[in-house]
Amino acid sequence: MYDVTDLRKNQRKRVLKDGQLISDDMKSLVNVKIRDLSLSGARLESAGFIQLPDSFRLLVVSEKAIYPCLARWRKGTLIGVEFTGPPRPAGLRKF
């Protein structure tokens, strides 16, 4: 059996954090749960099947950080993403 954990660049940490997928044009937003997190990527869970663009951003709400991402794999509602650059501050506002 093929083990995808052998391909990981960095050790993942199990987490349960709120996240949001943001399209590069900032016109689309999807809520997700972050299940695993590492320096190079994350495993996300969506409420249902979603269409993803080639590249997008992941907002980690508790960290107030936005990571540029690429989707690397999908299994049902789970999505594996690779971070393509360092995070930047989100500058969230309260309404």
C-alpha positions in Angstrom: 0.0 0.0 0.0 1.2 3.5 -0.9 1.8 5.8 2.1 1.4 9.5 1.3 3.1 10.5 4.7 6.4 9.6 3.1 6.0 12.6 0.8 5.6 15.3 3.5 8.4 17.9 3.7 7.5 18.8 7.3 5.8 17.0 10.2 2.1 17.8 10.5 0.5 18.9 13.8 -3.1 17.8 14.4 -5.3 20.9 15.0 -8.9 21.9 14.8 -9.0 25.5 13.6 -11.4 27.6 11.6 -10.2 28.6 8.1 -11.5 30.3 5.0 -10.5 29.7 1.4 -10.3 33.0 -0.4 -10.0 33.3 -4.2 -7.1 35.2 -5.6 -9.5 37.9 -6.9 -11.0 38.2 -3.4 -14.5 37.5 -4.8 -15.1 34.1 -3.3 -14.9 32.8 0.2 -15.5 29.2 1.6 -15.4 28.2 5.3 -13.3 25.2 6.1 -11.9 23.3 9.2 -8.2 22.9 9.4 -7.4 19.4 10.6 -3.6 19.2 10.2 -1.1 22.0 9.8 2.6 22.1 9.0 5.2 24.7 7.8 4.6 23.6 4.2 0.8 22.8 4.1 -2.4 21.7 5.7 -5.3 19.2 5.5 -8.6 20.9 5.3 -12.2 19.7 5.6 -15.1 21.4 3.8 -18.8 21.0 4.5 -19.3 19.6 1.0 -17.6 19.2 -2.3 -16.2 22.5 -3.6 -14.6 23.6 -6.8 -11.2 25.1 -6.3 -9.2 27.4 -8.5 -5.6 26.5 -9.3 -4.3 28.9 -6.6 -6.1 30.5 -3.7 -5.4 31.8 -0.2 -6.1 30.1 3.2 -7.0 32.4 6.1 -6.2 30.8 9.4 -8.6 32.7 11.6 -7.0 32.2 15.0 -3.5 33.2 13.6 -4.9 36.1 11.6 -2.6 35.0 8.8 -3.2 34.4 5.1 -1.2 31.7 3.3 -1.0 31.4 -0.5 -1.9 27.8 -1.5 -2.2 25.2 -4.2 -4.5 22.2 -3.8 -2.4 19.0 -4.0 -4.9 16.3 -3.4 -8.6 15.7 -2.6 -10.5 12.8 -1.1 -14.2 13.5 -0.6 -14.5 16.6 1.5 -10.8 16.5 2.5 -8.3 18.7 0.7 -4.5 18.7 1.0 -2.9 22.1 0.3 0.7 23.2 -0.1 1.7 26.6 1.0 3.5 28.4 -1.9 4.9 31.3 0.2 5.1 32.8 3.6 1.9 34.0 5.4 1.0 37.6 5.6 -1.1 39.4 8.3 -4.8 39.3 7.6 -5.7 42.7 9.1 -9.2 41.5 10.2 -11.8 44.1 11.2 -14.6 43.7 13.7 -18.1 44.7 12.6 
